[in-house]
Amino acid sequence: MAIQASTAGAKPRPGSTLTVWTPEDKAFWASQGQAIAKLNLWISVPALFLAFAVWQLWSVVAVNLPQMGFQYSTNQLFWLAAAPALSGATLRIFYSFMVPVFGGRRWTAISTASLLIPAIGIGVAVQDPTTPYPTMLILALLCGLGGGNFSSSMANISFFFPKERKGSALGVNAGLGNLGVSVVQFLSPIIISVGVFGFLGGDSQHIVNKAGQQVEVWAQNAAFVWVPWIVLAALASWFFMNDIADAKASFATQAAIFRNKHNWLMCVLYLGTFGSFIGYAAGFPLLIKSQFKDVNPLAYAWIGPLVGALIRPVGGWLADKLGGARVTFWNFIVMAAAVVGVLCFLPKTTGSAWALPFGPHEGSFTGFFLMFLVLFLTTGIGNGSTFRMIPVIFLNLKTRRVPRNDEVAQAAALKEANTEAAAVLGFTAAFAAYGGFFIPKSYGSAIAATGGPELALVAFIAFYLLCIGLTWWYYARRDAELPC
């Protein structure tokens, strides 16, 4: 049911459509806008957290399948882990445009509820070692529903906050949402060791651990544990979030972003930040295992994504205070330097070209791990700062074309800027999500070609140098085209 909202009027109820939404109006924001925006944000956060958890389920589920009797090849297991990244990134392209078409409340509830399909499906399938591989691959692709949610979630939240608060709000939404990556990697090994669901959860399986002992596990728990929370989050979204009437727009209206070069420039920059985050998170355990044979990767893999997720709101806050372009520029410099550090601490074999100028050595896991923590830290800060840049870029781009004293034209420009910025937020997130596939694949290709991951890391440095140049030229230098 649509309602009328005004600064002096009664506050709209949860679940209603906001027919008037003017967060840039300070009086409106103070009287009712801030409370409504925060309510929608704090429902969006757990919904996005669950989306990331489901998206990354196969990174932990696939590990124990061979020990449970599933006759899948190593290559098939790799594709089970990689498929959610591919489908999630692709779905993000479509999810980018869903909020203006369906409404933020409706789409958040629907997209969150859709997570029940892979969560329940995986929980059932892993209990039967005769489950055909195509069925498992379909379930892995369906986990991409969680990956797609990020684009629509960020687009939706961007509508609720004024320009000076967008960076912090988007940082909180994405940062706490990204925690789902770390939590699913940390929680799954614990939850599968206990029959918490009783007869409702199905029978246990038996695997042999490294000590040669037979251990009872409930692999289905890694998926089933999220089901009740998904139901609660979907219901909370439906009954307590809001739709914004002014946020409505057709796909054709939003498609204008594809003709704007700043959409594509920000796709590159966000690939360097979020693409690095999700790619490093996916490839970190395998990289540790391949380079440091005596280290248990599962003891460390979850820490990096945790650091990157927790620092993301700080990146948004810093961008609000210092400017998104400035933070992004220096952040990419640190990222490039951190990759150089990783190269230095990797093991170097005799005869390897990468042993120069340091000579062959066994490497240092401590140094390697600390450099990767710096990388995860900078991916989080960069996530927040780049996402703050997007709404500011499009707001400046649209409003500078109309007279400042023409309130009607300014209002129309503001609406157009918010609509396009939301679409760009979603589309750049879609583009960057392919990093979840290409970074670990780059490691594998480099190791296959040269015996080590160094070639991939050098390519990452080159890409970060490109991002430094683009950020400085278009957004950070004194006479930049769109300083932000």
Buried (B, 14 or more C-beta within 10 A) or exposed (E): EEBEBEBEEEEBEBBBBBBBBBBBBEEBBEBBBBEBBBBBBBBBBBBBBBBBBBBBBBBBBBBBBBBBEBEBEEEBBBBBBBBBBBBBBBBBBBBBBBBBBBBBBBBBBBBBBBBBBBBBBBBBBBBBBEBEBEEBBBBBBBBBBBBBBBBBBBBBBBBBBBBEBBBBBBBBBBBBBBBBBBBBBBBBBEBBBEBEBEEEBBEBBEBEEEEEEEBEBBBBBBBBBBBEBBBBBBEBBBEBBBBBBBBBBEEEBBEBBEEBEBBBBBBBBBBBBBBBBBBBBBBBBBBBBBBBEEBEBBEBBBBBBBBBBBBBBBBBBBBBEEBBBBBBBBBBBBBBBBBEBBBBBBBBEEEBEBBEEEEBBEBBBEBBBBBBBBBBBBBBBBBBBBBBBBBBBBBBBBBEEBEEEEEEBBBBBBBBBBBBBBBBBBBBBBBBBBBBBBBBBBBBBBBEEBEBBBBBBBEBBEBBEBBBEBBBEBBBEEEBEBBB
